[in-house]
Structures are given as structure tokens and as C-alpha cells.
Amino acid sequence: MKNIIVFIGCVAGALFFLLVNCTIETASGPTPYSVHKDTTVVDPFVDSLQKVTSLTDSLRKAASLLDSLQKAYVAMRFGMFLHFNMSTFTRNDFYSVQGEWGLAESDDMVKEFHPTALNCGQWADVAKSAGCAYMVLVSKHHDGFCLWPSRYTSYCVTNATVTRDVVKEFTDSARIRKLKVGLYYSIRDLTNGYALDFIKGQLSELLTNYGELTCLWFDGWGWGPGYNRVPFDTVKNIVKRLQPKCLIVENNHDYAMFNTEIVEWEMPIDGPPPINNVLPAEGNEPIRNDKCWFWHPINQCSIMTAPEIVQDLTYNNNNSAAYLLDLTPDTTGTIPQCQVETMQEVGQLRGVIQ
């Protein structure tokens, strides 16, 4: 925050210096004053200085808002990640991470999404039982299937076997229980591609139809199509225009405040945030011991123990990071009972009062 303020001060100082020199250089030439038709005399030096001051104030306010949002995000401490999407239904064999990048190989693929007992309220209840403060749902993973009725693709719940708006049910259920909500959105899209108009259109849907979002949690961007193909500022501008308080979290594995507003640590790959970390950060990991993000029947109850979860939560919190633990709703659309019981035990260890 201090570095941002110093930078703003330097920019303002430099512009002030240039304006003074420009005025001095024109002193021997034509008058620097211009007279409008309404006879109002405008001093270009004063006018430009006012514009610089206004710009500096705007930058300072934006930096202050970002700083407060980052602190509030880290202060939430514990969140629940939910990987529930087409990959929950389409994998017949266990392929680790690669198996989660399903592709819509035919028009009928969309029909594979068919949760038999979808219950977003259960997800939120499990989060509350462990003392989570926020939840993040995978609204679209790398295969491109959308859990909301998007008008920009046919590969969404509109044409699935179960046509319910999962994003709406999720956000409503979380907010009823006073949980903050965020949405994961994969820029990497193996079905729909990376057209900017498509991405901006879908982000507009998520940012205007589902209430206030604490964050948009991006993946498959920096390490996917990249920032030249999908510029960070293009995405940032639409996010901040529609929801100025929505943080941009980008899982780019850069371990720095680069094209993100929260530094993300994907713990199975990156390890946890470093000791004495001072950047606003978040560590994330799956509850499954095989570190698979989506549900799969093989070893579905081989999961982290409650003490292990509390240990990782504590480590992250002690090093300026929130902790986002991934749970895996199954093909019914509910979180498996073994995960439910473990989260309840986490709440007991943390002294959560229901």
C-alpha cells in the first residue's frame, strides 16, 4: 500500500514539473490563456493541474479500496471450494488431473450432467459446520460446461438433463447462511475457445445476475491462453466496472502480485505460502488424499483428517493467507457423508458454535 501511494506521488510530481516547464516555455510566445465564447478565461496550467490532482485522488482511492478488500479477504481465514461440474459425471476411469479436463466430444455430452438429488443448501450447511466464512463454486471448468444458463453457449445447464441454475441455487443458499460467495471461472475452455467477446459476455452474466461476489477465481489463464491472447486489463475493466468490490483471484502460479489481486498457492503443486509471507494470499488444496479436485468413486473416502485440515488452516492463517479447502459433491449433487463428518469434526476442533 505504501509503495502504491509513493508511486502515485511520484507520478503527480512528474506531471506537475512538466506542466510548469511547458508554461514557462510559452511565456515568450502566444499567451497561454484561451478565451471561450462565454468569455470565461481558463488558465490551461491550473486546468491541467486540477485534472492531475483529480486523477491522483482517484488512484489513491482505488489503491485504498483494494487494500481494504485484500485485508478483508485474508481475514475470512477459511473457505470451502466446490469442484462440481461435468467432470463429476463423465470420468469412468481415474486419470488424476488429466481426467478432469473433459471435452464435449459430441452434442449429446451435455446430457451427462444429471445430479439426482442436487442440494446446495447441504453444501452451505457443511461449510457452516466447519466455521467457513466463504464458498467458491466452479461455475465453469476447463471443459467449458456452465452451471448457469448462459446465452453464449449451448454447453450449459439449459440443455442438460437437469436444467436447474446451479449458480443461483448456490449463491442463494450461501447468502441465506451469511456466507460470502465467489465463483471460479476457467479462461481455458476446450469447447468454446477464448474469444474475448465470449469471455466478456459470460463474465457479464455472472457479475450482473448473481448478486455481490467476493471474488472471481480464475484458472487456466496465465498458464492457458496467456495474457497476450486474453489481456488482464480487459478482464479487470469489465469486472471493476460491474462490481468494483469484486476481487480478481488468478491461479497463475507466479507467486507474486502479478495479474492478480490475491496471490494464490495451489498447495499440491506449489506448496503452501512461505513462512513470513506478507502478500495477501490464499492456499488451496483438495480434501482428497489423491489430490483429485473432482469426485470419483475410487478412494472417495480416503481424505484428509480433521487435525490435518486444522493444521494447514492454521499455517496459512499465520502467514497472511486464507485457506480454501476443496470438497467434492458426487453425482447425486451432495457432499459425501465421510467429508461431511470430517468437516463437522473440524468445526468441533475449532470450537465452532452452531
C-alpha positions, -999 to 999 in steps of 0.1 A, spaced: 0 0 0 28 24 9 46 16 -24 14 24 -43 10 58 -26 47 67 -32 43 58 -69 11 79 -72 30 108 -56 59 105 -80 36 104 -110 18 136 -97 51 153 -91 65 145 -125 33 158 -142 35 190 -122 71 196 -132 63 191 -169 33 215 -167 54 242 -150 81 239 -177 55 240 -205 40 272 -191 75 289 -188 84 279 -224 52 295 -237 57 327 -217 76 345 -245 52 333 -272 15 335 -276 -4 339 -244 -12 306 -227 -47 319 -219 -77 309 -241 -110 327 -241 -142 307 -245 -173 321 -263 -188 327 -229 -158 350 -221 -147 327 -193 -109 328 -190 -93 294 -185 -57 290 -174 -45 258 -190 -19 253 -163 -45 255 -135 -69 233 -155 -43 207 -161 -32 207 -125 -67 202 -114 -70 172 -137 -38 157 -124 -49 162 -88 -83 146 -96 -65 116 -112 -41 113 -83 -71 113 -58 -89 86 -79 -58 64 -79 -53 68 -42 -89 59 -35 -87 28 -58 -55 17 -40 -71 22 -6 -102 2 -16 -81 -26 -30 -60 -27 2 -91 -30 24 -107 -57 2 -75 -77 3 -73 -75 41 -109 -85 44 -104 -115 21 -75 -128 41 -94 -121 73 -121 -146 63 -95 -172 70 -114 -204 59 -133 -211 27 -149 -241 10 -140 -248 -26 -165 -269 -46 -155 -287 -77 -188 -299 -91 -193 -298 -128 -193 -320 -159 -162 -338 -148 -181 -352 -118 -202 -373 -143 -181 -380 -173 -150 -399 -159 -153 -436 -160 -117 -443 -150 -93 -425 -128 -69 -403 -147 -58 -379 -120 -57 -343 -130 -58 -350 -168 -91 -368 -163 -107 -335 -151 -102 -317 -184 -131 -334 -202 -141 -322 -237 -176 -320 -252 -169 -347 -278 -205 -347 -291 -237 -327 -288 -251 -353 -265 -224 -348 -239 -243 -320 -223 -269 -346 -212 -244 -363 -190 -250 -336 -163 -277 -352 -142 -274 -348 -105 -302 -369 -89 -305 -350 -56 -288 -316 -60 -288 -298 -27 -267 -266 -25 -282 -260 9 -264 -291 22 -231 -277 8 -236 -244 27 -246 -263 59 -213 -283 57 -194 -251 53 -210 -235 83 -204 -267 104 -166 -262 99 -167 -225 105 -160 -214 69 -167 -178 61 -169 -181 23 -175 -206 -5 -162 -207 -41 -181 -228 -67 -166 -240 -100 -191 -223 -124 -171 -234 -155 -141 -257 -156 -116 -263 -185 -141 -284 -205 -164 -254 -208 -197 -266 -193 -215 -239 -175 -235 -244 -143 -258 -214 -153 -280 -208 -183 -255 -189 -204 -268 -174 -237 -233 -176 -251 -230 -214 -254 -253 -244 -257 -229 -264 -235 -246 -254 -202 -274 -264 -179 -301 -251 -203 -296 -282 -224 -286 -307 -197 -307 -335 -183 -311 -314 -151 -317 -278 -162 -315 -261 -128 -295 -229 -124 -268 -243 -100 -250 -209 -97 -282 -193 -84 -291 -221 -60 -255 -220 -47 -253 -182 -42 -288 -181 -26 -281 -210 -2 -248 -195 9 -261 -160 15 -291 -173 35 -265 -188 58 -245 -155 58 -216 -169 38 -197 -148 13 -196 -162 -22 -171 -164 -51 -172 -181 -85 -144 -200 -101 -142 -194 -139 -118 -211 -162 -105 -189 -190 -91 -221 -205 -121 -235 -224 -116 -266 -246 -151 -265 -260 -159 -228 -265 -125 -213 -271 -111 -180 -260 -128 -152 -279 -128 -120 -259 -165 -112 -267 -174 -147 -254 -154 -143 -222 -167 -107 -215 -203 -118 -222 -201 -147 -198 -184 -126 -171 -212 -100 -175 -238 -127 -169 -220 -138 -137 -214 -103 -124 -250 -90 -130 -273 -119 -124 -260 -134 -91 -256 -106 -66 -224 -93 -50 -194 -116 -55 -164 -115 -31 -142 -127 -59 -140 -142 -94 -115 -170 -91 -97 -175 -124 -78 -206 -136 -63 -217 -169 -55 -182 -179 -18 -172 -174 -8 -208 -180 -35 -214 -206 -41 -190 -235 -20 -164 -217 -23 -126 -212 -15 -116 -247 -45 -135 -261 -67 -126 -231 -54 -94 -217 -56 -90 -179 -67 -53 -182 -96 -63 -205 -109 -87 -179 -102 -64 -150 -120 -35 -166 -152 -54 -170 -151 -68 -135 -144 -35 -118 -170 -17 -140 -197 -41 -129 -186 -49 -94 -158 -26 -81 -155 -46 -48 -151 -80 -65 -115 -92 -62 -97 -109 -91 -80 -140 -79 -58 -156 -106 -43 -191 -101 -13 -183 -123 15 -200 -102 36 -168 -103 37 -165 -65 37 -127 -68 12 -98 -72 13 -102 -109 -20 -101 -128 -39 -110 -96 -52 -92 -65 -47 -122 -42 -16 -144 -46 -27 -180 -50 -8 -211 -38 -21 -244 -52 -7 -264 -25 -4 -299 -42 17 -282 -69 32 -251 -53 33 -260 -17 19 -236 9 26 -198 11 62 -192 25 68 -186 62 66 -149 70 46 -142 38 34 -106 37 14 -106 5 -24 -110 6 -26 -147 -3 -46 -179 -2 -36 -215 -1 -59 -241 -17 -59 -279 -17 -84 -308 -22 -96 -328 8 -89 -360 -11 -56 -377 -4 -51 -384 -41 -54 -346 -45 -80 -350 -72 -102 -319 -74 -134 -337 -85 -154 -366 -70 -145 -401 -82 -158 -433 -67 -122 -447 -63 -109 -439 -29 -136 -413 -24 -133 -415 14 -95 -415 15 -94 -379 27 -75 -356 50 -82 -359 87 -97 -331 107 -65 -324 126 -46 -323 92 -71 -297 79 -68 -276 110 -30 -277 108 -30 -265 72 -56 -239 80 -36 -226 109 -4 -225 89 -19 -204 62 -36 -180 86 -3 -175 104 13 -165 72 -11 -139 58 -32 -163 38 -67 -176 37 -72 -213 33 -96 -227 6 -103 -264 11 -119 -283 -18 -148 -307 -13 -162 -329 -40 -200 -332 -44 -208 -366 -60 -232 -375 -89 -262 -370 -66 -252 -334 -61 -244 -337 -24 -212 -339 -5 -203 -374 5 -210 -383 41 -174 -390 50 -165 -355 40 -195 -341 59 -184 -358 91 -148 -347 87 -159 -311 83 -181 -314 114 -151 -326 133 -131 -296 120 -157 -274 135 -155 -292 168 -118 -288 169 -121 -251 162 -148 -246 187 -174 -236 162 -208 -228 178 -237 -236 155 
